[in-house]
Amino acid sequence: MKDIALLDKHKSLNAKIVPFAGFQMPVSYEGVNIEHQTVREKLGVFDVSHMGEFLISGEHALELIQKISSNDASKLTDGKAQYTCMPNHDGGIVDDLIIYRMNAEKYMLVVNASNIEKDWNWIAQHNTMDATMRDMSDEMSLLAIQGPKAAEAMQTLTDVDLKNMKFYTFEVAEFAGVDKVIISATGYTGSGGFEIYFRNEDAEQIWDKVMEAGEEFGIKPIGLAARDTLRLEMGFCLYGNDIDETTSPIEAKLGWITKFTKDFINSEALKKEKEEGPKRKLVAFELDERGIPRQGYEIVDENGKVIGHVTSGTMSPSLEKGIGLGYVSAEHAGFGNKIFIQIRKKAVPATQVKLPFYKG
């Protein structure tokens, strides 16, 4: 088990600590629903320092990134970020990630914690053009400061104009008295805010100043459990649940990050799948009756025939109803279509809906 830089801080705040992706991580403090609503209404701070950060640099950096990623990174300019995925050779996904363009020959890739070693090896294996690679995961910490009050609350800590930062842009600047902090207008909650990348040795100072600056706005520390309910209300995919080595970006409705204007790993097969239509699709659904859909539950039709499985599900704190994502055979997919979630011995009716579940 690896320790994040602020583990003792979380313990002092009586966080419930659990093993997650090879790290000891705070899963909750006061409880999921309270923490969830804090982010939706005010602001909260998540320690997501378990995430991985790779630096790809040199004259062939973009060439390598274009080969391994489905989105078109040539569209990035300095200070812009892009959501993308790395397809494997078999129609599935190695990982989803965010690419940050620092300059024309320097990019930061932020990958999922559970996939750090796998992703590094995958990228290295395809680095035939000798781009320079550096794994910074163990040196960096990452706080996600999320919620509608985030910009106003954090403005005292930096000269960067937080309120007017566009989504998926970033600046490298002083923050909380620390220089060279990456301030990114990104997040996994759908309630606005920032992700702040910095060196481990500055973690305590930044955490304390963030909590101090946010105090009058109602800031609270938020655990990974609420992060999951927040992202699910937006319909954001979670690697290991909704996407993995066996799910294609076309099935997962990630066609918008799959650009066939360039060649990338497995692009021909994915293009064919898009043209012919996938055999199954990731759908979003709300339960019509009381119940909580869980990962792995069967999805059945009106005759009880299994047509798919739930990949993510919860009782939505904002909507106070059961919501979920799951794959169903393509002929059963469609907004408004009825499906049934097998919860214990009961087939609970559900309606397929457009994302996001939470409209804000």
C-alpha positions in Angstrom: 0.0 0.0 0.0 1.2 3.5 -0.9 0.5 6.5 1.3 -0.6 9.8 -0.1 1.2 12.9 1.3 -1.8 14.1 3.3 -2.8 10.7 4.9 -2.2 11.8 8.4 -4.2 15.0 7.8 -7.2 12.9 6.8 -6.8 10.6 9.8 -6.8 13.7 12.1 -10.1 14.7 10.4 -11.6 11.3 11.4 -11.9 10.2 7.7 -12.8 6.6 7.1 -9.7 5.3 5.3 -9.9 2.3 2.9 -7.5 0.6 0.5 -8.2 1.9 -3.0 -6.1 1.3 -6.2 -3.1 0.5 -4.1 -3.4 3.5 -1.8 -4.9 4.3 1.6 -7.6 6.8 0.7 -10.3 8.8 2.5 -13.6 7.3 1.5 -15.8 9.5 3.7 -15.8 12.0 6.6 -19.4 12.9 7.7 -21.2 10.6 5.3 -21.9 10.4 1.6 -25.1 12.4 1.4 -23.9 15.3 3.4 -20.6 15.5 1.5 -22.4 15.1 -1.9 -24.8 18.0 -1.1 -21.9 20.2 0.1 -20.3 20.0 -3.3 -23.6 20.5 -5.2 -24.5 23.6 -3.1 -21.2 25.1 -1.8 -17.7 23.6 -2.2 -15.7 20.6 -1.1 -12.1 19.5 -1.4 -11.2 15.9 -2.5 -7.7 14.5 -2.1 -7.2 12.6 -5.3 -3.4 12.3 -5.1 -3.6 8.6 -6.0 -4.0 9.6 -9.7 -1.0 9.1 -12.0 0.9 11.9 -13.9 3.2 11.2 -16.8 5.3 13.8 -18.6 5.7 13.2 -22.4 8.2 15.6 -24.0 10.5 16.2 -26.9 10.0 16.7 -30.6 8.1 13.5 -31.0 5.8 13.9 -27.9 2.7 14.8 -30.0 3.4 11.9 -32.4 3.4 9.4 -29.6 0.2 10.9 -28.0 -1.6 10.9 -31.3 -0.8 7.2 -31.8 -2.0 6.0 -28.4 -5.0 8.3 -27.9 -8.4 8.3 -29.6 -9.0 12.1 -29.5 -7.1 14.6 -31.7 -4.4 16.1 -29.5 -3.2 18.2 -32.4 -6.1 20.5 -31.7 -4.7 21.4 -28.3 -3.0 24.8 -27.8 -0.8 25.8 -24.8 -2.9 25.9 -21.6 -5.7 23.6 -23.0 -6.6 20.1 -21.7 -8.5 17.3 -23.4 -10.4 14.2 -22.3 -9.5 11.1 -24.3 -9.0 7.3 -24.0 -6.3 4.8 -25.0 -7.8 2.0 -27.1 -6.2 -1.4 -27.0 -5.8 -3.8 -30.0 -9.0 -5.7 -29.2 -11.7 -3.1 -29.3 -11.5 -2.2 -25.7 -9.9 0.6 -23.6 -6.6 0.6 -21.8 -7.6 3.7 -19.8 -9.3 7.0 -20.0 -7.2 10.1 -19.2 -6.7 13.8 -19.5 -4.0 15.3 -21.7 -2.6 18.8 -20.8 -0.5 20.7 -23.3 2.2 22.6 -21.5 3.9 23.6 -24.8 4.4 22.1 -28.3 6.9 19.6 -27.0 5.6 19.0 -23.5 2.4 17.3 -22.4 1.2 15.9 -19.0 -1.0 12.8 -19.1 -3.2 12.2 -16.0 -4.3 8.6 -15.7 -6.3 6.5 -13.3 -4.5 5.3 -10.1 -5.3 1.6 -10.6 -3.8 1.7 -14.1 -0.5 3.7 -13.5 1.9 0.8 -14.2 -0.3 -0.7 -17.0 -0.6 2.6 -18.7 3.1 3.4 -18.4 4.1 0.0 -19.9 1.5 0.4 -22.7 2.8 3.9 -23.7 6.4 2.8 -23.4 5.7 -0.2 -25.6 4.4 2.1 -28.4 7.1 4.7 -28.0 8.9 3.8 -31.2 9.6 7.4 -31.9 11.7 7.9 -28.7 9.7 10.6 -27.0 11.0 11.4 -23.5 8.8 9.8 -20.8 8.8 10.6 -17.1 6.5 9.2 -14.4 5.8 11.9 -11.9 3.0 10.0 -10.0 5.0 9.5 -6.8 6.1 13.2 -6.7 2.8 14.9 -7.1 -0.3 15.6 -5.1 -3.7 16.6 -6.5 -6.6 18.3 -4.9 -10.0 18.7 -6.6 -11.8 21.8 -5.2 -15.3 21.4 -6.5 -18.6 23.2 -6.2 -20.4 26.4 -7.3 -18.5 28.5 -4.7 -15.0 27.2 -5.7 -13.9 30.1 -7.8 -15.0 32.8 -5.3 -13.5 31.0 -2.3 -10.1 30.2 -3.9 -9.6 33.6 -5.5 -7.7 35.0 -2.5 -5.0 32.3 -3.1 -4.0 33.2 -6.6 -3.7 36.1 -9.1 -5.2 33.8 -11.8 -8.8 35.0 -12.7 -10.6 31.8 -11.6 -14.1 33.0 -12.3 -13.3 33.5 -16.0 -11.3 30.3 -16.6 -12.8 28.3 -19.4 -13.6 24.6 -18.8 -10.7 22.4 -19.7 -8.1 25.1 -19.6 -5.3 25.5 -17.1 -2.6 27.9 -15.9 0.7 27.2 -14.2 1.0 29.9 -11.5 1.4 30.7 -7.8 -1.3 29.3 -5.6 -1.5 29.4 -1.8 2.0 30.8 -1.6 3.5 28.0 -3.7 4.9 28.6 -7.2 4.5 26.4 -10.3 1.1 25.0 -9.3 -1.1 23.7 -12.1 -4.5 25.2 -11.7 -6.9 23.4 -14.0 -10.6 24.2 -14.6 -11.5 20.5 -14.7 -13.4 18.1 -12.4 -15.4 14.9 -12.1 -18.5 16.3 -10.3 -20.5 18.5 -12.7 -20.6 21.3 -10.2 -17.7 23.4 -11.4 -14.4 24.0 -9.7 -10.7 23.2 -10.2 -8.1 20.5 -9.9 -4.8 21.7 -8.4 -1.5 19.8 -9.1 1.6 20.4 -7.0 4.6 18.8 -5.4 4.1 16.5 -2.4 6.2 18.7 -0.1 3.8 21.5 -0.6 0.7 19.5 0.2 0.2 20.5 3.8 0.6 24.2 3.2 -1.8 24.1 0.2 -4.4 22.0 2.1 -4.4 24.3 5.1 -4.7 27.4 3.0 -7.5 25.9 0.9 -9.5 25.0 4.0 -8.9 28.4 5.5 -9.9 30.3 2.4 -13.0 28.2 2.0 -14.1 28.3 5.6 -16.5 31.2 5.2 -18.1 29.6 2.1 -18.8 26.3 3.9 -15.9 24.2 2.5 -15.6 20.6 3.8 -13.3 17.7 3.0 -15.0 15.2 0.7 -14.3 11.5 0.3 -14.2 9.1 -2.7 -17.7 7.7 -1.9 -19.3 11.1 -2.7 -17.0 11.5 -5.7 -18.6 8.4 -7.1 -22.2 9.5 -6.5 -21.4 13.0 -8.0 -19.9 11.6 -11.1 -22.7 9.1 -11.6 -25.3 11.8 -11.4 -23.5 13.4 -14.4 -23.1 10.1 -16.2 -19.3 10.3 -16.3 -17.7 6.9 -17.0 -15.6 5.2 -14.3 -12.8 3.0 -15.4 -13.3 -0.5 -14.1 -17.0 -0.1 -14.0 -18.4 1.5 -17.2 -15.3 1.2 -19.4 -12.5 -1.4 -19.3 -10.4 -3.6 -21.6 -13.5 -5.2 -23.0 -15.7 -2.2 -23.7 -15.2 -0.1 -26.8 -15.4 3.8 -26.8 -18.2 3.4 -29.4 -20.3 1.2 -27.1 -19.6 3.5 -24.2 -20.9 6.6 -26.1 -17.4 8.0 -26.2 -17.6 8.5 -29.9 -17.1 12.3 -29.3 -13.6 11.6 -28.1 -12.9 9.1 -30.9 -11.6 11.1 -33.9 -11.1 9.3 -37.2 -9.3 12.3 -38.7 -6.1 10.6 -37.8 -4.6 7.0 -37.3 -4.4 5.6 -33.8 -4.2 2.2 -32.3 -7.1 0.1 -33.5 -8.7 3.1 -35.3 -9.7 1.0 -38.4 -11.7 -1.5 -36.3 -13.3 1.2 -34.2 -14.3 3.1 -37.4 -15.9 0.0 -38.8 -17.8 -0.5 -35.5 -19.1 3.1 -35.6 -20.3 2.7 -39.2 -22.0 -0.7 -38.6 -23.3 0.2 -35.1 -22.2 -1.5 -31.9 -23.9 -4.7 -30.8 -24.5 -3.2 -27.3 -24.7 0.3 -25.9 -24.1 1.9 -22.6 -27.5 3.4 -21.4 -28.5 5.5 -18.5 -31.7 4.6 -16.5 -33.8 5.8 -13.6 -35.8 3.3 -11.5 -39.6 3.8 -11.7 -40.0 2.3 -8.2 -38.0 2.2 -5.0 -34.7 0.3 -5.2 -31.0 0.7 -5.6 -29.3 -0.7 -8.7 -25.8 -2.1 -8.1 -22.9 -3.0 -10.3 -23.3 -6.5 -11.7 -27.1 -6.7 -11.4 -28.8 -8.2 -14.4 -30.8 -6.0 -16.8 -33.8 -8.0 -18.2 -36.6 -7.3 -20.7 -40.4 -7.6 -20.0 -40.2 -11.4 -20.4 -37.3 -11.7 -17.9 -34.7 -12.4 -20.6 -31.2 -11.1 -19.7 -30.3 -8.2 -22.1 -27.4 -6.7 -20.2 -25.8 -5.8 -16.8 -25.6 -2.7 -14.6 -22.1 -1.2 -14.5 -22.7 1.6 -12.0 -25.7 2.3 -9.8 -26.6 4.2 -6.7 -29.4 6.0 -4.8 -29.0 9.5 -6.2 -28.6 12.0 -3.3 -29.9 14.9 -5.5 -32.8 13.1 -7.2 -33.6 10.7 -4.3 -34.2 7.8 -6.7 -32.2 4.9 -8.0 -30.1 5.7 -11.0 -27.5 3.7 -13.0 -25.6 3.0 -16.2 -25.4 -0.4 -17.9 -24.8 -2.1 -21.2 -27.8 -3.5 -23.1 -28.1 -5.1 -26.5 -28.4 -2.4 -29.1 -32.0 -3.2 -30.1 -33.2 -2.5 -26.5 -31.3 0.9 -26.3 -33.3 4.1 -26.7 -34.5 7.1 -24.6 -37.8 6.3 -23.0 -37.5 2.6 -23.5 -38.4 0.4 -20.5 -36.0 -2.1 -19.0 -36.0 -4.0 -15.7 -33.3 -4.3 -13.1 -33.1 -7.6 -11.3 -32.8 -6.6 -7.7 -32.8 -9.8 -5.6 -35.9 -11.7 -6.8 -37.7 -8.7 -8.2 -37.5 -7.2 -11.7 -37.8 -3.5 -10.9 -39.0 -1.4 -13.9 -36.7 1.4 -15.1 -36.8 4.0 -17.9 -33.8 4.9 -20.1 -33.0 8.6 -19.9 -30.7 11.3 -21.4 -27.7 12.3 -19.4 -26.9 14.0 -17.2 -29.3 12.7 -14.5 -28.6 15.8 -12.5 -29.5 19.0 -14.4 -28.2 21.5 -11.8 
